[in-house]
Structures are given as structure tokens and as C-alpha cells.
Amino acid sequence: MSLSFANSIAVQGRARALVPLCVGAGAYLFFLFLGDTLLQDSDSFWQIKIGQWILDHRAMPMIDFYSFTRTGAPWISTSWLSQVAFAFSHAQWGWAGPVILTAAAVALTVAIFVHLLEAHIGAPRAVLFAMLALLLSIHHVLARPHILALPVMVAWVGLLMAAASRRSAPSWTWLPLMALWANLHGGFVLGLALIGPISLEAVEHAEKGRRLALFMRWVLFGIGALIASCCTPYGWRTLQGATNILSLGELLTLIVEWMPANFATFTPFEGALLALIAFGYYRGLVLSAPRIFLILFLTWSALSHVRSIDAFAFLVPLVLAKPLGEMFPQPQPAAAGAESWPGRYVTALGALMIVAASWTSTSLYLGHHRFTFTMTQTPVAAVDLLEQRKVQRVFNAYQFGGYLISRDIPVFVDGRAELYGEKFIMDFFRATEGKKPELLPRLLDEHKIDATLLGADAPGPQILDQLKGWKRIYADDIAVIHVRDTADGATAAPPK
């Protein structure tokens, strides 16, 4: 009877070991089959273009060479490693490459997330939290560098929280994670910022006699993490580049992903906040001061910028994992010797079968499906006409900048907002959105614009229709082109 029970425990242990991988595989296939929805942000174009430039030149960009308004201005790429990965995959498999890479990053994120949570709250609840996290984050799952950094973020915070729960200091062997994060995406500054409050969680619950020593170990680890974050081709300038976006002030309220959360209509994020408050009251959830601060900080970040909702979705459960585990005790795991070596081989075989099934599904799906970028970001016909007319200086809509860069056409503006600065882009938006239409002719003359390429649903084209010296020559459902025009119908030269 005892042998049968031990075997049952061992089988359950092996099954639990495969749960994170199964959930990750499910997430991978889900986003693979919805792959076209990952190709909706024109920033993907210039991310890939920069990655290809790095591969071609075996060098790092130090100045801008894609716009005619900021040519030669200092600029560094804080996501260079992600850009190289996207560029390489795109060169090999077209748009299928970035889609597979993005789906795989989400899968790895979910697998790590479930693995970290199930030790405290069990596999069923861990899977439920993973599904909720994906629901909250799905609007920001795009073929862009922040997704490739997502599994590193979850692993980093999960490991720090695990060390704090053990009332110990983090291992120095984790520092390469920070170096990897700093090369993948500028969001690594969040990982640095969280070291402080997480360390207080460890120190607060440590024995009084060892609190100072433990605190100093966390301080040294924080210094090590700061040094590790500078282990990039740009060194310490990576820190500056990663924080430049935060200095854009009012402009952040106009860029969709940097906008504050909008509760005008009910959203999953609003539901998650209400559920978190209700659960805390209903179950009488008691948290330490550092954990409360972490939750409030992540909530404030998500309320301030919708792009931070994914951090809220994946990191808040990691902060709550230990307290929730104490509220819902889990069965004791099997003893270390309960699982024999054949059992471990069976687990490894199961993992290989899951990976093989996922890759087979990928191959079969790619055999009859071709991924395409959303047409609203790719004014193909309009740009073809601009190339035929050999236009040199195009006043382009913000969302078209990435596509123009992919076509080797110098841009007026693109998604690298930190390069252009707050005033430049704010003037652009005010001129083209009709808030200050008198700015539009000044910008066109000041930058010697030959033609404009603006969105068909924006006020800008209607303003240009009424502007003397400009003529509409093309329009479709995506974009509208205006060129300079003289009274007799001939195209005028831009002012000198």
C-alpha cells in the first residue's frame, strides 16, 4: 500500500514538472495562430532595419541616419540584441521569423511564471494566474523588443522575490540576467529599481542580529546589478538611453503605449484591480510593508502608462505568491529519493515530445499560412508613387515612419521619440491633428518639404486641401499624398 502511494506521488511529481512546459507550449501555439495580430506596430520595421544594419556593418549605431530632420544627431539603440534577433529571423523566414520569436518569448515567459508560482500556490492556481496575465498583456504582445525581454524580467523578479522569501541575499550568479536584459531592452531599469524594495522584504523578516549584514549583501548585489547593466556595447550610456524616454513630458500622453490607463470603458485591467481589492478584503490578506509598496508601485506604473500593464500582470502575482501560499497550503512534495532515474528520463522524454509537437505544428501551419503586416501601417501604393516621383523630403505621419525606413526613404519623424524630443513631436501632432493648424505651413517651409504622406483619417490632409500652394495627388483608405503646386499646376520647388 505504501509503495503504491509512493509511486502515485512520484507520478504526480513528474506530471507537475511538465505543467510549465505544457502551458508555455499552449501559449506559443495560441500566439502563433494569431501571428498576424503581432504585426501591428510600425516600430517593428525600424527595429528590424537597425538590427540588419548592425549585422551588415558589425558595428553599433551611434548617430541617426534614418531621418532628414535629425541626421547625425547622437542616438544609441538600447534594444540592439533584440533588433539583431528580429532582423536575423526576418532575413531567414520573412515575417514568420519575428512571429515565431515573439510567440516563443511569450511561451518562455509563461513557463517561467508558472514554475515560480506553483511552488507556492500549486499548479492549478499558477495556470489560472498565467491565463489572467496573458489576458491583461495581450494588447501589448507585439513583435518588438520588450517581448523578448519579458521572460528575463519575470525570471529576475521571481528569483529576487524567492531570495527575499528565504530571508537571504540573491546569488551573484544571477547578474548575467541583468546584463542580458540590458542588451535586450531599456526596461531593465525596472529590474534595478525593484532591488531596493525587495531587499527590504528580506531584511524586515530576518533575525535582528543579521539584518545589517544581509542588507549590505543586498547593497553589494545592487551595485553588481548596476555594473552588469552597463555590460553592453554602449557601457554606461545604456542607462542614459533607457531613461531618455521618461523626459518627454506631455508627449507621453499622445503615444498610445505611454498613455495613462483609460477607464471610460470596462477593461480587463480594471477588472483585475477590482478583483485584487475585493480579494484582499474578503480573505483578509495581510502583506508586509515592502510587498504593499511593490504592489502599489506596479499599480501606479500601470495606471500611468498602459505599456506597464504587462509588468503589473506578471509581477504582482510573484509578489503575492508567498502570502497566498500561506493562505492555501499545498501538499508536501515527494521526498528527493521517491523519484528514480527512470522517472526523470520519462519526464525528459515528455518534455521533448511537447517541444517536438510544437515545432511540428509550426511547420504544418507555416506550410499553408503566410504572415502579413497590418495594412494600416503600410501605405505601399502611396510610397510606390513617392518613389516614382523621386521625392526627397517627405512630411510623414508618425505611424508611417517605420515603414518608410524599411523602404530606405528618409523620414521626417518615426517611433524613436527620444531622438526628436518633446517640442518637435508635439509641434508635429498639433499641426497635423488640427489643434494648431497654423503650425503646418511653417513646418513644411522650415524643413523644405517636397510632399506629405499623412493618414487618411487624420485632419492633416483636410488642412492641406485648403492650404495654398499644395495639391492632393493621391488618396486611398490608408494614406493621402500632397505635393507643392504652383498656380498653373506645375509642381513648385520647396523654399530655399
Phi, psi and omega in degrees: 000315180294325178295320179296320179294319179297319179295322178297318178299318181295318179297316178297321178298317179295322179295318180296327180296334181268350183301310180303320181292321178296316179295319177298318179296321178297317178296320179299311182294323179300310182283336174295314182289339175256028189303326181297333179288345177279349184250065184235001183241121184295346176300334179302327181297309183285334175298315179292320181298317179292319177300320179292324177298318178297317179295320183289321187260351183052042181212170180251139177293134179242342179224168177275134174223023179247345179248162173259356179265341180228022183305128179086354179289146179300133177200134177236156181256108180279000179239032190301321183292319175297319180296321177296317180297315179295319181295317180297315181294323179292322178295328183277317190230015183067209182293344176297328181298304177299326178295313179297318180298317180294314180298322178294322178295319177296318180299315179296321178300311182295319180298315178297317181300310180295319179300318181291323184281322188294338177295336182257317190242004179086158185297315182302313181291325178297318178295320179298316178298322179296318179295320178294320179297319178294322179298317180291328187266352192299331180292341184249009176275098184224161179284073182218162188302329184299333179286323178293335178273349185300314178297328178292319178300312182296316180296316182299308182292322178298318179292320178295317179294325178295319177296318179296321179294330177275358183059043179228176179267154178294156178279141177296340180291350179275348184299327176302334176299318179294320177298318178297315180300317182295334178273341181272320187195148181293351179292358180299339179298333175296318178299323177292319183294331184279347181299318182301300182296327178292324178297325179295328176297318179292316184291321184300323184261002179281163176296145186303323184290341183244010183294316182296315180297319180294319179298318180295326177293322177292321178299315178296322177296319178298319177296319177298321178294321178297318177294319180298325180292342178268002178278064178228169177300340181261355180062223184295339180294343176299320178299315180295316180297324182288336183258354181300325182299332183285351181265011185275358172054236185301332182300328182298338179280352180256338178276124192309310186288343179261001179291155174288158179299140182248118181257021178297326173237154183291132180234161176302326179295318177297318178298321179295319178297314180296319180295321179296317179295315181297317180296318179300318179288316187293317184265357180064044183295125180251125182236154175286162181302316179297322179292322176299316179299317180299316180294317179296320180295315180293324177293315177300318179299317181291326177290326182283321183219124183297337179293342180272000180295326179294324175295318176302314185296321184265335186265326179301315176300327178293325177291325183273352190304309183294312177301321178293322177298326178287333177282328182236081183302141180256154176302145180295136179293161179295151178297157185302326183270000184289335181257117182279170182297327175299326179297321179293325177293323178296319177299314179298320179295320177298319179296317178297323179294322178295315179297316180296319179296322179294317180291323177297317178299322178298312181298317181294320182291318180292339180293337181228011179227137178242122181283139179226148179283148181301135187292335183293343179257358186232086179282070189300307184297319181295318180290325175302317180294319178298320178293321178298324181276357179056043178290137185262318186236108185253127174272096190258153173297150182305317185285348179268353185301316181298318180293320178297320177299321179294337178264011178062035176253123179302139187253157172281320181204155175208191187289356178278069188301325182295337178289319186274330179091162185296309186298317183300310184285326177297318176299320179299311182295318180297325181287318186272341180264005175084005180283326174221071185300338180293344177286334188299307180298327179295317179295320181296320180284318183300323183258012174053052184286134177271321184209157176245146177227096185240161181294143184294333183263010181265157177293336185310310181299324179292324176295317180293329177301331182262359185269124182295137179094004179230145183226134176282126180241350181202145175203139170218195183287350185252311189219160177230137179247132169239146175232161176295145185215141175265174183298329183271004176098350179281149180290129183272153176279148178294153180297146181266000000 
